Amino acid sequence: MSLNLTTDSENKMKFHSALDLENLREEIRARRAPDKPCVTICSGTGCHAYGCDRVYQAFVEELQKCGLADKVDIRSTGCHGYCERGTIVVIFPEKICYLRVKPEDVSEIITTTLMEKKLVDRLLYEDSDGQKIVHEDEIPFYKHQSRIVFGNNILLDPKSIDDYIALGGYSALAKALSEMTPEQVLDEVKKANLRGRGGGGFPAGVKWETTRNAPGDVKYVIVNADEGDPGAYMDRSLLEGNPHSVLEGLIIGAYAIGSHQGFVYVRQEYPLAVENLSVALEQALNYGLLGKNILGSGFDFDVVVHRGAGAFVSGESSALMAAIEGKVGEPRPKYIRTAVSGIWGKPSNLNNVETWANVPLIINKGASWFGTIGTEGSKGTKIFSLVGKVNNTGLVEVPMGMTLREIIYDIGGGIRGGKKFKAVQTGGPSGGVIPESQLDLPVDFDELNKAGSMMGSGGMIVMDEDTCMVDVARYFLSFLAGESCGKCLPCREGICEMLGILNKICEGRGSTGDIELLEELAEVVRDASLCALGTTAPNPVLSTIRYFRDEYRAHIEEKRCPAGVCKALISYHIDPEKCQGCLICLRNCPVGAITGDKRQVHVIDQEKCNKCGTCLEVCPARFGAVSKVSMGIVAQSAA
Amino acid sequence: MKPILVIEDEAIMRESLGDWLTESGYQVATVENGEEALKTIIERDFGLLILDLRLPGKDGLSVLKEARANRPELRGIIITAYPSLETAVEAMKEGAVDYLAKPVDLNQLEKLIEEALGPVQVEIRPPEVEKAKKKVPEAPEEIPAHLREVSDRSSLIQVLLELQRENRWLSKEALEWLSCKLDVPLTQVYNIATFYKAFSLIPQGRHSVAVCTGTACHVRGAQRLLDKTTEVLKVNPGATSRDLRFSLNTVNCLGCCALGPVIEIDGKYYSNPSPDELKKIVSQCE
């Protein structure tokens, strides 16, 4: 990693024209022997959790030991997306893909694959029929994707601008600056009908035009990397894995809009993104892709990174701009859009990370190419964070219009542990749940809205039969209650009131009329709140009521949680027939609620039990003596 | 701009006129009668007199006449509840700018004052406050050298983030110093320091432990992981251990949703560690 960084930053050559850039591209490509073996190791955040840095270190050391250090390149790349199976290692030029690689596997990979040119079978992907798959793009998880935005992540070292340039990077910028007028760039993006990937789906070109035409000479462009939606992390992976693609989009946008100052607002929780982005900015500046007279075009542009400080509402455009000014990140009424009056009252154009990363593609390949991907109203692809109770969790990029079923079953490999699918949650706290009956819904901005949810930034959390929908609604409202800035009353008080009712229901104290009251409150919060945090806050509640009203009723009328999640409504029992008296649960119970002796049936004292579920977890699978039940009032009164 | 002197015997009228003028940005003095007024004029250089016609003792016109005898550049506006043509003419002869009938039309009065004194030059801060602001106290020890020279107000959040990272909390002294240094009101500094989750006004532990409670982690058992962690660390969520070894917090999404439930310990991510694994990781933290 550090090796590439120094070569790049030491390279003080500045481009004075598009031709200079092309010359360097040729030079880098010529320098790189296409047949030289290269080990790429995914270094996304997911793989970091698995210890990819130790795998990288092991490769460095082992190659040294085998005397192969100068014969094999090692590259730590951006996120590959298949986070479920990290650490991912791909060996070039054969593109052999090894999954779940541990440091102890490294020497075998080197001797078997790099030296003897054979495969390490146990590290390959194995499909349901036991077939081994060698190449990454043939694995079902990848096969059904179209990775046009995200694809380069796996090929480049995010800390190397040369890697990006070798893959064609900054050619769109060169094209825009040398062959197109700002108006032409704007028209192309408008024609492509690129819609904002941050959630709202507002056409980016129209927004650009508003800022461009707004009065004033000073204008700002901003990358919104305050990815606050819990369950979504594609912006993080893009910014960490391919920061130059976002930066290139931003510079092109600034040129079209007539802005000379850009900001990137990054969540404080994403330190690696800040680091990689800062390196990228420095490299771009050294090459003259930022700063004065970019590529000899006369266009000047600079970018500043601004770190967030942990507030969900700061992702809202006016709040984000207040934060950049150094003020509290609270939204303001937007009678005048931020596109006209944003940072320090100047016209400011804000787009999400993924939106910016689409821009170079549109400029390079044209709006008509972009238009061939996706649906009528939603063009291009969308990256989703496919997570929750699905087999293949990770980041997936698919054309707009793919159905939920295809995404969850073909790419995601269905539900974990053979459980039954219950719902998928999209759009984060502003979105809603979509039940099984709607699985064939084509995923685009408009269809998701119709189903009572929304695209949001692209979180897709799959839920199975063990997920309680009332608890999910309660979860989101508790999130929103904590994140509401408190400036306007409907949001501050309304969400709290709704949360109170949901807590009551989950604790078995719900009463008739609660559902209707929730619906009524939802209407007020939606209609009267100041910003989108409040106006969309009722969605998780309304959509769960819409599709899972019976589950609410079971909680309220029968005091029963069908999914067995709500603690107050469940209890744990040991089946005397199955219990072997092994003492495992007894020893593990944190509150000493289990009594019994060796080879004697154990019993749970319901008075003492805190329902932590440890007993169920530790009871050996071959006994399966502990069960969780939610009997409800009928059964309880009978007992 | 020179101050205005209001001469009016009726208390309500005198005070409300005084307040209104102050709020409009003028410097104002008020007196009850003519004798007092003449004394005040000698002590201080006024630009304009606003006088009631009927005053106890010397009436308004005589006061204006005497005052202008000493300071011919002094202007006057006469107000009266008993307007008559004679007094009006008299007033103009004595050098009054104008003659207004009670109840006074404030718009008209404002226009007349502007004619006499020119437009208000609003001074947002009285001069004493200006002086106090410039005195920046010496930086407390905890402010790292590279932050001592900050000056850009818009960098406030970034500076606070740095301070939080360096010291693991924001002390009162640090906030007060920053408020002076950046010339941002202390309330605003506190507003920010309490608004964002990243900041803490009490010392945080040497090791930060964060359990992700994002949606993906939630549906895969984040609560169980949080319970386990609470038990292993013997620290409640949101709290810090007494020996300042650990702080346990929940975070809304760490952005590695595919591995949920996830815990972050000192910047390293772990996917659903078992209680034993947790104990092992924790034991390595000093």
Chai-1 contact restraints between the chains, C-beta under 6 A:
chainA,res_idxA,chainB,res_idxB,connection_type,confidence,min_distance_angstrom,max_distance_angstrom,comment,restraint_id
A,T45,B,C256,contact,1.0,0.0,6.0,A-B,restraint_1
A,G46,B,C256,contact,1.0,0.0,6.0,A-B,restraint_2
A,G46,B,A258,contact,1.0,0.0,6.0,A-B,restraint_3
A,G46,B,L259,contact,1.0,0.0,6.0,A-B,restraint_4
A,A49,B,C256,contact,1.0,0.0,6.0,A-B,restraint_5
A,A49,B,L259,contact,1.0,0.0,6.0,A-B,restraint_6
A,A49,B,Y269,contact,1.0,0.0,6.0,A-B,restraint_7
A,A49,B,S271,contact,1.0,0.0,6.0,A-B,restraint_8
A,C83,B,A258,contact,1.0,0.0,6.0,A-B,restraint_9
A,E84,B,A258,contact,1.0,0.0,6.0,A-B,restraint_10
A,P230,B,G214,contact,1.0,0.0,6.0,A-B,restraint_11
A,P230,B,T215,contact,1.0,0.0,6.0,A-B,restraint_12
A,P230,B,N252,contact,1.0,0.0,6.0,A-B,restraint_13
A,P230,B,C253,contact,1.0,0.0,6.0,A-B,restraint_14
A,G231,B,G214,contact,1.0,0.0,6.0,A-B,restraint_15
A,G231,B,T215,contact,1.0,0.0,6.0,A-B,restraint_16
A,G231,B,A216,contact,1.0,0.0,6.0,A-B,restraint_17
A,G231,B,C257,contact,1.0,0.0,6.0,A-B,restraint_18
A,Y233,B,G255,contact,1.0,0.0,6.0,A-B,restraint_19
A,Y233,B,C257,contact,1.0,0.0,6.0,A-B,restraint_20
A,R236,B,G255,contact,1.0,0.0,6.0,A-B,restraint_21
A,Q268,B,A198,contact,1.0,0.0,6.0,A-B,restraint_22
A,R307,B,L161,contact,1.0,0.0,6.0,A-B,restraint_23
A,A309,B,I157,contact,1.0,0.0,6.0,A-B,restraint_24
A,A309,B,L161,contact,1.0,0.0,6.0,A-B,restraint_25
A,A309,B,Y196,contact,1.0,0.0,6.0,A-B,restraint_26
A,A309,B,A198,contact,1.0,0.0,6.0,A-B,restraint_27
A,G310,B,Y196,contact,1.0,0.0,6.0,A-B,restraint_28
A,G310,B,K197,contact,1.0,0.0,6.0,A-B,restraint_29
A,G310,B,A198,contact,1.0,0.0,6.0,A-B,restraint_30
A,A311,B,Y196,contact,1.0,0.0,6.0,A-B,restraint_31
A,E325,B,S154,contact,1.0,0.0,6.0,A-B,restraint_32
A,G326,B,R153,contact,1.0,0.0,6.0,A-B,restraint_33
A,G326,B,S154,contact,1.0,0.0,6.0,A-B,restraint_34
A,G326,B,L156,contact,1.0,0.0,6.0,A-B,restraint_35
A,G326,B,I157,contact,1.0,0.0,6.0,A-B,restraint_36
A,V328,B,N191,contact,1.0,0.0,6.0,A-B,restraint_37
A,V328,B,I192,contact,1.0,0.0,6.0,A-B,restraint_38
A,V328,B,F195,contact,1.0,0.0,6.0,A-B,restraint_39
A,S385,B,C257,contact,1.0,0.0,6.0,A-B,restraint_40
A,V387,B,A216,contact,1.0,0.0,6.0,A-B,restraint_41
A,V387,B,C257,contact,1.0,0.0,6.0,A-B,restraint_42
A,V387,B,A258,contact,1.0,0.0,6.0,A-B,restraint_43
A,G388,B,A216,contact,1.0,0.0,6.0,A-B,restraint_44
A,G388,B,V219,contact,1.0,0.0,6.0,A-B,restraint_45
A,T393,B,A258,contact,1.0,0.0,6.0,A-B,restraint_46
A,G394,B,A258,contact,1.0,0.0,6.0,A-B,restraint_47
A,I461,B,T215,contact,1.0,0.0,6.0,A-B,restraint_48
A,I461,B,A216,contact,1.0,0.0,6.0,A-B,restraint_49
A,M463,B,V219,contact,1.0,0.0,6.0,A-B,restraint_50
A,T467,B,V219,contact,1.0,0.0,6.0,A-B,restraint_51
A,Y475,B,H218,contact,1.0,0.0,6.0,A-B,restraint_52
A,C612,B,D227,contact,1.0,0.0,6.0,A-B,restraint_53
